[in-house]
């Protein structure tokens, strides 16, 4: 029985890695597309949802916060959607 549990753990790890890499690529393309269509201030607008109007006077830190918030919201969705259907507990 111990031989059966090792492939499952490896397969689960590979699936989570694939989801993370795919989500990272999709999130990067999504943010790039939004920046091209609506301007490069989109991460500031996203950070503005958390910080308010002060985000527009912010510098690089506020911009990075907007990028982080975008990736955080995109990374959370696929895992919460896929893992229960696959019977995984994260």
N, CA and C atoms as an extended XYZ file, in Angstrom:
270
Properties=species:S:1:pos:R:3:atomname:S:1:resname:S:1:resid:I:1 pbc="F F F"
N         0.798       -1.201        0.000 N   UNK     1
C         0.000        0.000        0.000 CA  UNK     1
C         0.836        1.259        0.000 C   UNK     1
N         2.017        1.203        0.569 N   UNK     2
C         2.838        2.405        0.598 CA  UNK     2
C         3.289        2.804       -0.796 C   UNK     2
N         3.378        1.847       -1.712 N   UNK     3
C         3.740        2.159       -3.093 CA  UNK     3
C         2.638        2.913       -3.816 C   UNK     3
N         1.370        2.699       -3.401 N   UNK     4
C         0.256        3.384       -4.044 CA  UNK     4
C         0.138        4.835       -3.622 C   UNK     4
N         0.548        5.171       -2.406 N   UNK     5
C         0.361        6.535       -1.923 CA  UNK     5
C         1.389        7.508       -2.498 C   UNK     5
N         2.567        7.039       -2.843 N   UNK     6
C         3.593        7.938       -3.368 CA  UNK     6
C         3.216        8.539       -4.715 C   UNK     6
N         2.710        7.768       -5.684 N   UNK     7
C         2.336        8.399       -6.955 CA  UNK     7
C         1.203        9.402       -6.809 C   UNK     7
N         0.279        9.157       -5.915 N   UNK     8
C        -0.820       10.107       -5.725 CA  UNK     8
C        -0.314       11.438       -5.195 C   UNK     8
N         0.589       11.402       -4.242 N   UNK     9
C         1.144       12.642       -3.698 CA  UNK     9
C         1.920       13.394       -4.768 C   UNK     9
N         2.674       12.668       -5.585 N   UNK    10
C         3.429       13.298       -6.661 CA  UNK    10
C         2.493       13.886       -7.712 C   UNK    10
N         1.448       13.160       -8.053 N   UNK    11
C         0.479       13.660       -9.027 CA  UNK    11
C        -0.249       14.884       -8.525 C   UNK    11
N        -0.577       14.885       -7.237 N   UNK    12
C        -1.253       16.033       -6.644 CA  UNK    12
C        -0.337       17.253       -6.667 C   UNK    12
N         0.952       17.026       -6.334 N   UNK    13
C         1.925       18.121       -6.340 CA  UNK    13
C         2.093       18.668       -7.758 C   UNK    13
N         2.161       17.769       -8.742 N   UNK    14
C         2.305       18.206      -10.135 CA  UNK    14
C         1.087       18.989      -10.595 C   UNK    14
N        -0.097       18.572      -10.162 N   UNK    15
C        -1.317       19.283      -10.555 CA  UNK    15
C        -1.339       20.686       -9.954 C   UNK    15
N        -0.964       20.796       -8.690 N   UNK    16
C        -0.949       22.112       -8.049 CA  UNK    16
C         0.099       23.011       -8.704 C   UNK    16
N         1.247       22.441       -9.039 N   UNK    17
C         2.283       23.218       -9.727 CA  UNK    17
C         1.786       23.696      -11.094 C   UNK    17
N         1.111       22.818      -11.827 N   UNK    18
C         0.581       23.198      -13.141 CA  UNK    18
C        -0.457       24.307      -13.016 C   UNK    18
N        -1.301       24.212      -12.001 N   UNK    19
C        -2.310       25.253      -11.781 CA  UNK    19
C        -1.641       26.582      -11.434 C   UNK    19
N        -0.613       26.527      -10.589 N   UNK    20
C         0.078       27.753      -10.185 CA  UNK    20
C         0.797       28.404      -11.362 C   UNK    20
N         1.492       27.606      -12.159 N   UNK    21
C         2.220       28.153      -13.313 CA  UNK    21
C         1.230       28.691      -14.350 C   UNK    21
N         0.204       27.931      -14.635 N   UNK    22
C        -0.803       28.394      -15.591 CA  UNK    22
C        -1.508       29.652      -15.124 C   UNK    22
N        -1.807       29.705      -13.824 N   UNK    23
C        -2.435       30.903      -13.264 CA  UNK    23
C        -1.517       32.109      -13.313 C   UNK    23
N        -0.236       31.881      -13.074 N   UNK    24
C         0.733       32.978      -13.156 CA  UNK    24
C         0.853       33.538      -14.557 C   UNK    24
N         0.886       32.642      -15.534 N   UNK    25
C         0.966       33.084      -16.936 CA  UNK    25
C        -0.318       33.807      -17.329 C   UNK    25
N        -1.460       33.239      -16.970 N   UNK    26
C        -2.742       33.868      -17.319 CA  UNK    26
C        -2.884       35.223      -16.634 C   UNK    26
N        -2.465       35.309      -15.366 N   UNK    27
C        -2.551       36.578      -14.650 CA  UNK    27
C        -1.662       37.645      -15.249 C   UNK    27
N        -0.466       37.243      -15.662 N   UNK    28
C         0.453       38.189      -16.299 CA  UNK    28
C        -0.116       38.702      -17.608 C   UNK    28
N        -0.656       37.793      -18.414 N   UNK    29
C        -1.257       38.202      -19.689 CA  UNK    29
C        -2.492       39.071      -19.463 C   UNK    29
N        -3.286       38.749      -18.444 N   UNK    30
C        -4.471       39.533      -18.143 CA  UNK    30
C        -4.109       40.958      -17.733 C   UNK    30
N        -3.109       41.083      -16.854 N   UNK    31
C        -2.686       42.414      -16.420 CA  UNK    31
C        -2.048       43.188      -17.565 C   UNK    31
N        -1.272       42.526      -18.388 N   UNK    32
C        -0.658       43.172      -19.547 CA  UNK    32
C        -1.721       43.677      -20.514 C   UNK    32
N        -2.737       42.859      -20.761 N   UNK    33
C        -3.826       43.259      -21.660 CA  UNK    33
C        -4.579       44.467      -21.088 C   UNK    33
N        -4.842       44.451      -19.773 N   UNK    34
C        -5.537       45.584      -19.154 CA  UNK    34
C        -4.696       46.855      -19.235 C   UNK    34
N        -3.389       46.719      -19.028 N   UNK    35
C        -2.508       47.890      -19.107 CA  UNK    35
C        -2.449       48.450      -20.525 C   UNK    35
N        -2.439       47.582      -21.514 N   UNK    36
C        -2.396       48.043      -22.904 CA  UNK    36
C        -3.702       48.748      -23.277 C   UNK    36
N        -4.832       48.186      -22.877 N   UNK    37
C        -6.125       48.773      -23.241 CA  UNK    37
C        -6.463       50.031      -22.452 C   UNK    37
N        -6.174       50.032      -21.151 N   UNK    38
C        -6.662       51.106      -20.291 CA  UNK    38
C        -5.571       52.005      -19.741 C   UNK    38
N        -4.327       51.707      -20.035 N   UNK    39
C        -3.228       52.535      -19.552 CA  UNK    39
C        -2.451       51.829      -18.452 C   UNK    39
N        -1.242       52.288      -18.275 N   UNK    40
C        -0.331       51.634      -17.342 CA  UNK    40
C        -0.597       51.993      -15.887 C   UNK    40
N        -1.647       52.776      -15.620 N   UNK    41
C        -2.009       53.124      -14.245 CA  UNK    41
C        -3.004       52.141      -13.633 C   UNK    41
N        -3.351       51.091      -14.335 N   UNK    42
C        -4.321       50.109      -13.831 CA  UNK    42
C        -3.915       49.538      -12.472 C   UNK    42
N        -2.656       49.158      -12.237 N   UNK    43
C        -2.321       48.682      -10.885 CA  UNK    43
C        -2.569       49.730       -9.795 C   UNK    43
N        -2.419       51.013      -10.126 N   UNK    44
C        -2.729       52.063       -9.152 CA  UNK    44
C        -4.224       52.113       -8.867 C   UNK    44
N        -5.036       51.886       -9.896 N   UNK    45
C        -6.490       51.859       -9.715 CA  UNK    45
C        -6.880       50.679       -8.830 C   UNK    45
N        -6.245       49.532       -9.054 N   UNK    46
C        -6.527       48.347       -8.242 CA  UNK    46
C        -6.120       48.592       -6.788 C   UNK    46
N        -4.941       49.166       -6.580 N   UNK    47
C        -4.501       49.499       -5.221 CA  UNK    47
C        -5.418       50.547       -4.602 C   UNK    47
N        -6.011       51.391       -5.430 N   UNK    48
C        -6.941       52.402       -4.947 CA  UNK    48
C        -8.178       51.801       -4.303 C   UNK    48
N        -8.528       50.590       -4.693 N   UNK    49
C        -9.642       49.920       -4.044 CA  UNK    49
C        -9.364       49.627       -2.579 C   UNK    49
N        -8.099       49.483       -2.244 N   UNK    50
C        -7.704       49.215       -0.861 CA  UNK    50
C        -7.290       50.492       -0.129 C   UNK    50
N        -6.569       51.364       -0.821 N   UNK    51
C        -5.993       52.550       -0.184 CA  UNK    51
C        -6.827       53.816       -0.346 C   UNK    51
N        -7.707       53.835       -1.295 N   UNK    52
C        -8.486       55.038       -1.565 CA  UNK    52
C        -7.756       55.941       -2.556 C   UNK    52
N        -8.123       57.214       -2.559 N   UNK    53
C        -7.549       58.160       -3.527 CA  UNK    53
C        -6.063       58.410       -3.337 C   UNK    53
N        -5.531       58.096       -2.167 N   UNK    54
C        -4.105       58.306       -1.908 CA  UNK    54
C        -3.250       57.412       -2.807 C   UNK    54
N        -3.825       56.349       -3.359 N   UNK    55
C        -3.059       55.429       -4.202 CA  UNK    55
C        -2.522       56.133       -5.446 C   UNK    55
N        -3.226       57.146       -5.931 N   UNK    56
C        -2.792       57.823       -7.150 CA  UNK    56
C        -1.586       58.728       -6.920 C   UNK    56
N        -1.307       59.087       -5.672 N   UNK    57
C        -0.092       59.825       -5.361 CA  UNK    57
C         1.048       58.894       -4.952 C   UNK    57
N         0.763       57.617       -4.863 N   UNK    58
C         1.769       56.640       -4.443 CA  UNK    58
C         2.809       56.409       -5.521 C   UNK    58
N         3.881       55.801       -5.126 N   UNK    59
C         4.968       55.531       -6.056 CA  UNK    59
C         5.029       54.064       -6.441 C   UNK    59
N         6.246       53.570       -6.514 N   UNK    60
C         6.472       52.198       -6.957 CA  UNK    60
C         5.851       51.186       -6.000 C   UNK    60
N         5.867       51.480       -4.707 N   UNK    61
C         5.284       50.556       -3.735 CA  UNK    61
C         3.792       50.359       -3.955 C   UNK    61
N         3.093       51.437       -4.272 N   UNK    62
C         1.664       51.348       -4.543 CA  UNK    62
C         1.403       50.585       -5.829 C   UNK    62
N         2.252       50.786       -6.821 N   UNK    63
C         2.135       50.070       -8.094 CA  UNK    63
C         2.325       48.565       -7.868 C   UNK    63
N         3.342       48.216       -7.074 N   UNK    64
C         3.603       46.801       -6.771 CA  UNK    64
C         2.441       46.215       -5.967 C   UNK    64
N         1.867       46.990       -5.061 N   UNK    65
C         0.703       46.525       -4.308 CA  UNK    65
C        -0.449       46.199       -5.250 C   UNK    65
N        -0.688       47.029       -6.252 N   UNK    66
C        -1.746       46.757       -7.227 CA  UNK    66
C        -1.497       45.489       -8.015 C   UNK    66
N        -0.245       45.277       -8.416 N   UNK    67
C         0.105       44.043       -9.136 CA  UNK    67
C        -0.084       42.837       -8.217 C   UNK    67
N         0.348       42.962       -6.957 N   UNK    68
C         0.197       41.868       -5.996 CA  UNK    68
C        -1.272       41.550       -5.755 C   UNK    68
N        -2.107       42.569       -5.591 N   UNK    69
C        -3.530       42.339       -5.366 CA  UNK    69
C        -4.177       41.656       -6.563 C   UNK    69
N        -3.733       42.007       -7.762 N   UNK    70
C        -4.253       41.350       -8.960 CA  UNK    70
C        -3.880       39.881       -8.963 C   UNK    70
N        -2.624       39.589       -8.696 N   UNK    71
C        -2.193       38.193       -8.717 CA  UNK    71
C        -2.827       37.412       -7.572 C   UNK    71
N        -3.046       38.047       -6.442 N   UNK    72
C        -3.674       37.380       -5.309 CA  UNK    72
C        -5.109       36.988       -5.634 C   UNK    72
N        -5.850       37.877       -6.255 N   UNK    73
C        -7.242       37.561       -6.584 CA  UNK    73
C        -7.327       36.517       -7.686 C   UNK    73
N        -6.393       36.525       -8.631 N   UNK    74
C        -6.409       35.522       -9.687 CA  UNK    74
C        -5.939       34.164       -9.192 C   UNK    74
N        -4.980       34.135       -8.296 N   UNK    75
C        -4.448       32.869       -7.801 CA  UNK    75
C        -5.443       32.171       -6.887 C   UNK    75
N        -6.248       32.903       -6.193 N   UNK    76
C        -7.189       32.316       -5.248 CA  UNK    76
C        -8.341       31.617       -5.949 C   UNK    76
N        -8.809       32.152       -7.043 N   UNK    77
C        -9.995       31.629       -7.704 CA  UNK    77
C        -9.830       30.207       -8.239 C   UNK    77
N        -8.790       29.897       -9.015 N   UNK    78
C        -8.722       28.539       -9.559 CA  UNK    78
C        -8.608       27.465       -8.480 C   UNK    78
N        -7.847       27.700       -7.422 N   UNK    79
C        -7.700       26.693       -6.387 CA  UNK    79
C        -9.005       26.460       -5.649 C   UNK    79
N        -9.772       27.505       -5.403 N   UNK    80
C       -11.036       27.323       -4.697 CA  UNK    80
C       -12.076       26.663       -5.593 C   UNK    80
N       -11.932       26.796       -6.897 N   UNK    81
C       -12.880       26.200       -7.822 CA  UNK    81
C       -12.520       24.753       -8.141 C   UNK    81
N       -11.249       24.478       -8.355 N   UNK    82
C       -10.836       23.162       -8.830 CA  UNK    82
C       -10.654       22.161       -7.705 C   UNK    82
N       -10.075       22.563       -6.584 N   UNK    83
C        -9.734       21.592       -5.550 CA  UNK    83
C       -10.929       20.844       -4.965 C   UNK    83
N       -12.083       21.473       -4.676 N   UNK    84
C       -13.181       20.665       -4.162 CA  UNK    84
C       -13.702       19.662       -5.178 C   UNK    84
N       -13.693       20.019       -6.456 N   UNK    85
C       -14.182       19.092       -7.473 CA  UNK    85
C       -13.278       17.879       -7.588 C   UNK    85
N       -11.991       18.075       -7.342 N   UNK    86
C       -11.050       16.973       -7.430 CA  UNK    86
C       -10.961       16.196       -6.120 C   UNK    86
N       -11.640       16.664       -5.088 N   UNK    87
C       -11.620       15.976       -3.809 CA  UNK    87
C       -10.373       16.249       -2.987 C   UNK    87
N        -9.707       17.354       -3.243 N   UNK    88
C        -8.491       17.685       -2.505 CA  UNK    88
C        -8.841       18.613       -1.365 C   UNK    88
N        -8.049       18.550       -0.333 N   UNK    89
C        -8.187       19.526        0.741 CA  UNK    89
C        -6.873       20.297        0.839 C   UNK    89
N        -6.944       21.595        0.630 N   UNK    90
C        -5.739       22.433        0.658 CA  UNK    90
C        -5.635       23.178        1.954 C   UNK    90
